[in-house]
């Protein structure tokens, strides 16, 4: 389902999402700076390249614009996933996170854990390498104690989808139609 305005605002305020958007923005800017003209018009190629150089020279000046555009998701390419409450986490390496209900995650999904107390090292954005059951998955790295029923786990968009959307936003920010110009 497409993002609502409230969900977009929540993403805009999410520091984990901010980091992913900034990384994608920089990766796209680097790629655009080095791309050849190819099938693009000279105008499109010059505009995209000049903008890429500006973004790479001062990324913090542009990240909020990219984040706002991505959270607004005019292209309806992103999906909003409902957060799932965390029931507990283990004091182990890797830490096993147990959710209160089925989480729907599979190996390779990106999940953001937020607000989990005691075992705060599990908070952050993770790509899942292990899903133990419908209510458990693991987070790599040393734990900081046994975590109780606090915080949420929420599936995030894949980096591929974020990168695709950022590339389209990149073209839109220089007044180009990414498909035809």
ABEGO torsion letter per residue (X at the ends): XBBBAAAAAAAAABAAAAAAAAAAAAAAAAAAAABBAEABBAAAAAAAAAAAAAAAABAAAAAAAAAAAAAAGAAGABBBBBBBBBABBBBBOBBBBBBABBAGBBBGBBBBBBGBBGBAAABEBBBBABBABAABBBBBEBBAEBBBBBEBBBBBBBAAAAAAAAAAAAAAAAGBBAAAX
